Amino acid sequence: MADPTDGTDGFDFDPFDTGWFADPYPAYAQMRRNHPVYRKEIPNHRIWPHYWMLSRAADVNDALADWRTFSSARGTLVDTDSSLLPPNMFNMDPPRHDEHRSILARVLTPSRVAALEPHVRAYAEDLVTGFRSRGTFDAPTEFAQLIPTITMCALMDLPREGREQFLEWNLATLAGADFTSETSLAAYGEMAQYWTGLVADRRRNPGGDLISLILHTPVEGEPLADEEISGFCSLLHDAAQNTTMNLISNAIISLGRFPDQRRKLAADPGRWPTALEELLRYESPVQGLARTTTRDVELHGVTIPAGDQVLLLYGSANHDETVFERPDVLDLDRVVKLHWTFGHGIHYCLGNAVARLEARVSLQVLLETIGDWEVDEKAIVRNQLVPTRGVAAAPVLFEATARRGG
C-alpha cells in the first residue's frame, strides 16, 4: 500500500479545490483504497498547519462514536476559526452538549414535527403552481431554498413576510469558500441582532413556538442565558436552511439522472421510506465535519497526534463499497440500514426528522404534479462552500402544464 499520509504516489485531494466539486467520489474511492488516513498540508495557515481526513466507513463511524477522543469543542468545520461563528452545541462536548441537546429533544417532539407536514405540502404546491406552466424551474433558488424557510417560520412562529430577509442572509452565508468569509460573518452578525431582539420579545410575549418553549425549559433548574438561546436560533437556521436546501436540490438532480428510479417511485409511493434513505445516502448534503483529537490516535499504521484536526468524510463513508454494493448507483430499492448523512453518536442530527419530512413532502409534490423531469447538467453550478454539497443553480426541464382556470 502507498504511504497513507501523503500524495507521494501522485494522489492529491483538497476538498477546497473547485475541481473536485462536480464529482468528489472517484477521489474518495482512491482515498479509501490507498490513503485511509490522509494528511493535508495548509501552507501559511494561522491556525491549522495541516489536517487529516478519514474516508472509510468504519473509521468515520468509530470516530463519531468516540467523542472523548474526537472532540467537537474546537469546532467542526475544517480549516476554519470556529471562534468567529455563533456558539452552538455542534461545537460542544458533554456535559454542556448533553444539556443543550436535551432541551431541543424535549421541544422538537414527533408531534410538533408531524404538524409541519400541511405547511410544507401547501407551500410546495404553491411553488409548483407558480412555475409548472413554464416547463422549467431552478431547483435551488425557486424551490429547495424556499421550503426550509417557510418551515423554520412555522416552527419559530416567525412572520412569513420576513422570509425574503432570511433567504438573503442564507445566501450571504453561502457566498464564500467557508463560513468565515467577510460576507458570511456580516450576515451572521445581522442574524445575531435579529435573534437577540426576538428572544427578548418572546420573554415578554411567550407563545407556543419553539423559541418560547426553549425559554421555559431549564437546564438543571436554571434557565438558559439569552445568548445561548440566540445560539439555538442560529443553529436551527443553519441546519434548517443549508442542510435541507442541499438535500432537496441534490435529490431533484439525482432523480433526474435516474429516470427509471424516479418513475418507479412515482408509481408506488409505498417505496418512500426506503427511497428516502437511499437519496440521503447517495448525495450527502454535508460531506463531512471535523473533530480534534484529544490524544494520539494510531490508525492503519499512522499516528494522528493529539491536538490535530480530523475531517470525517461522511460522503465517502456513504459510498464505501465494503458497506454498499455498487455505491455510485442510485437504487431506491436498496435497504440502507445505516448511513452517515446525519452523523452518528452523540452529535447525530436532532433535526433529521424535520429534514426528512421536508424532503419527502416536497419531492412527493413534484412527482405528483410534474412527474417526469430532467436536469440541464451543463448548467449546474455547485456551491463553493466546504463541507456542504449543494448547488447554486440547477435548471429543471419538464413538460409544461396549463394553469388551472387559465
N, C-alpha and C positions, 0 to 999 in steps of 0.2 A: 504494500500500500504506500502511496505517496505520503510525504510529510503532511499530517493533518492540520498543521498550524499555519501554513503559508501557501503561496502560489508558485512555488519553485517548479512545479510541473507545467506551468503556463496558465493555470487557472487563477482567475481573479474575479471576485464578486464584491460589488459595492452597492448596497441597497439604495444609495442616494444617486447612483448613476442612472440618468433617464433612459439610457439604452436598454435597461432591463425592465422598464415599467410595462411595456406591452406584453411581455411573457417571461416572468422570472422562473417558471417551473423547470426548464432544462437546467438552469444553474443550480436550483435546489437539488435536482436529482444527482448532479455531479458532486455536490457537497455531501450528500448522504453517502454516496459510494466512496469517495476518496478523501473528503475533508470534513468529517463529522464534528470536529472541534476546530473551527476556523477562526484565526486571529486576523483582524483588520486594523491596520495602522491608520491613524488620523494625524498626519503631519501638522505641527504647529497648533494643535487644538489646546485651548487654555484649560480645559477640564479633564478630558479623556485622551491620553496619547494613543490609545488603541481600545478596541473592544473585541469580544468573542461572539461567535454565532454557533448555536446548536440547531441542527436541521433534522435529526432523526426523531421519529415519533416517540420512541421510548425515552430518549434523553429529554425531550421537551416536556413530556408528561411527568417524569421524575423530578425535574427541576421545579415545575409548577406546584408539585405536591410537597416540596421541601422548602417552606418559607423561611425556616431558620437559617438555611444555608444560602438560599437565593432570595435576598431581601428586596422589598419594594421601597424601602424608606428613602433611598437616594434617587428615586424617580424611576419611571417605567418607559420613558422614551429614550431611545439610544441616541448618543451624541447630542444631548440636549441638557441645558441647565434647568433642572426642574424647579429650582427656587424662584424662577421668574413666572411660573404658572400658578394659577389658583390652587390652594391646598385642597386635597380630596382624598378619599380612602383608597384610591388607586395607589397612592404614594405613602401608604401607611403599613406597618406591621402590627400584629397583635401586641398589646391588648387594645390599643386605640382603634385599630382597624375593625376588630370584632364589635366594639361598642357602636361605631358608626354603621356597620353593616346590619346590626340587629335593629337599628331604628328604621332603616329602609325596608328591611324584611317585614317589619310589623305594619308598615303603612302601604307598601306596594303589594297588596294581597291579591290572590287569584280572582276574587270577585271584582275588585277595582280594575284589574287588567281586563277581565271579560267585558266589563261595562263600556270599554273603549270601542268595541267592535262596531256598534252602529255609527259612531262618529267617523271612524276610519272608512267604513264602506260608503257612507253618504258622501264624504268628501272626495273619495276616489272616483265615485260615479260622476260627481260634478266636474271633476277634472277631465275625465274621458269624454263627457258630453261636449266639453269645450273644444276638443281637437279631433274628434272622430270624423267630422265632415271634411277635414283637410287631408287625411290619408298619411299624416306624419306627425310626430312629436319628438321632442328631445327628452330622452329618458331621465337624465338627472334634473335638468332645470325646469321642466314642465310637469314633472310627476314625482320622482323619487325624493327630491329636496322638500317638496311641499307636504307630503304625507306625515313625516315626523314632526313638522312644525305644528300642524293642527292637533296632533296627538299630544304634544307637550302642552299646548294651550289648554286642552281639555283636562289633562292631569293636574295642572297647576292653577286652573281657573284663571287663565290669562285672557285678555281681550283679543278676539280673533283679528280685529283690525290692526293689531300690532305685529302680525306675523311678518309683514314686509321688513320690519326692523330686525326681527330675529334672522330672517334669511340674509339680510345684508351683513349682520355680524358673523353669521356662519360662513358665508363666502369669504369674508375677510380673514377668518382663522385658517382657511384652507389655501390662502393665497401664496404662501411661501413654501420653502423646502422643509421647514419644520414649524412647530407651534410657537417658536420664539422669534419669528420674523417681526420686523417693526410693525407691519400692518396687522399681524395676528395679535401682538401684545396690546396694540391700541384698541382692538375690538374687545379683547378680554377686559381691559380697563373700563370700557364703557358698559360692558355687561355687568361687571362687578358693582358699578354705581347703581345700575338698574336693580340688581338683586338686593342690594343694601336697602334701597328705598322700598322695595316690595316686601321684604321681611319686616321692616318697621311698620308698614301698613297692615300686614296680617297680624301683627301683635295687637294692634289697636282694633282691627276688624276681622277676627278669625272666622273661617268658614269650614267647609268640608273638603277642601282641596288638599293636595299633598303637602304643600308648604305649611299650612295651618296644622296639619297632623304632626309633622316633624317638630314644629314649635312646641307642641304639647306632649312630646314623647321624651321623657327624661332619660339620662344615662346615669345609672347608679344614684338615682334620686335627684340629680341636678340637671337643669335644662341646658341645652347647647347654647353656646355663645352665638350672637348674630353672625359673626364672620364664618363660623363653622356651618351654619345653615346656608349662608350665601355660597359656601363651597359645595354643599349638596346641590344647590340650584345649578351651579356651573357644571358639576359632574353630570347631572341629569340632562342638561342641554347638550353637552358634548356627546354623551352616549346616545341620546335620542336622535340628534341630528346626524352626526358624522357616520356612526356605525350603521344605522338603519338606512340612511340615504345610500350608502355604498352597497349594502346588502340588496336593496331593491334594484338599483341600477345594474349591478352585476348579474342578478337573476334574470332580468329582462334580456341582457346580452346573451347569457348562456342559453336561454330558451329559444332565442333567435338562431343560435348556432346549431342547435339540435332540434330541428322541427319535428322529427318523429317522436321525441320525448315530450315536446310541448303538446302535440296532438293527442297523445295517449293520456296526458294529464287533463286536458280539456274534456276528453270523452269520459273520463272516470274520476270525478272529484274525490272519490274514496281513496285515491292514491296520495292525497295531500300529506298526511303525517310522515310517510316515508320520503316523499319527494322533497319536502321542505328541508329535511336533514341533509339530503344529498346536495341540494342547492347551497346550503350553508357550508358543507364540506368543500365543494368544488371550487368556489371562489370566496375565500375568507375575506370579509371587509376590512379586517385588521390582520395584517400579515405577520405581526409579531410584536411582542413587548419585551422590555428589558428588565433585568434584575441585577443586583450587585452581590457578589459573593462575600460571605462573612468569614470564610475560611478557605484554605487551599482546597481545590477540588481536582481530583485525578480522574480523567475520563478518556478512554481509548488511548492510553499511554501518554496523555498530555496533562500537564498540571496547569490549571487556571488559578492564578494567585488570588489570595484574599484581597478584597477591595476593588476587583476588576468588574467591569460591566459586561453582561452577557445578554445578547439578543436571542430570545427564544422564538424561532420561526414557526408560527402556527401554520402559515400557508404551506410550508414544506412538510410539516408533520401530517397535514391533511392529504398530502399526495404521496405519502410513504408507501412504496409498493409492497413492503412487508406486512402492511396492515390492510391495504385496499388493492384489490385486483384491478388492473387497468385504471389507475387513479386519474389519468388525464382525460378520461371519457366520462361524460355526464350520463349516469344511469339512474333514472328515477325509481327503478325497482330495487336498487341496491339497499340493503338493510345496514344502515350506519349505526353501529352500536355505540361508538364513541368518536367524537371529533373535537378539535381544539379551537374552534372558531370563537367560542365564548370563554376561552381559557380553561382552567382546571384548578382544583384545590380551593383554598380559602378565598381566592380572588375571582372565582367563577362568576361571570356577569349576572348580577341580580336582575338586570333589566332584560334578560334574554326572553322572557315571556312576552314582554311588550314588543320587542323586535320581531319575534316570531309571528305575533298576531298582525302587526303592520304589514310584514312581507306577505303573509298568506292572503290576507284580505285584499290588499291592493293588487296582487298578481291574479287572484281569482276574478276581480272586476275586469282586468284586462282580458283574461281568457274568455270571460262571458260576453263581453261587449265587442271586442276586436277579433279575438280568436287567433288568426294567423298573422304573423309579422316577421319581418327580417330587419336586421340592423345594418346600416351602412358602415361596414368595418373600416373603410379607409378614412372615415370622418370621425372615428372615435378618438377622443383626446383624454389621456389619462391624467389624473391629478398628480402633482409633483410632490405630494406630502407623504413622507415616510413616517410611520409604518403602515398607513392606510392603503387600501387598494380600491380606489374609486375612480370615477370618470367625471370630467368637466363637461364633456359633450358626447352624445351617442344618439344620432338620429335614427329613429324607428320608422319603418315604412310599412304600410298596410293598406288594404282596400278601403277607401273612404265610404262612410255610411251617411246617408242624408239625415239631417237633423229632423227630429220629430216635430211635426207642425210646420216644417219649413217648406 
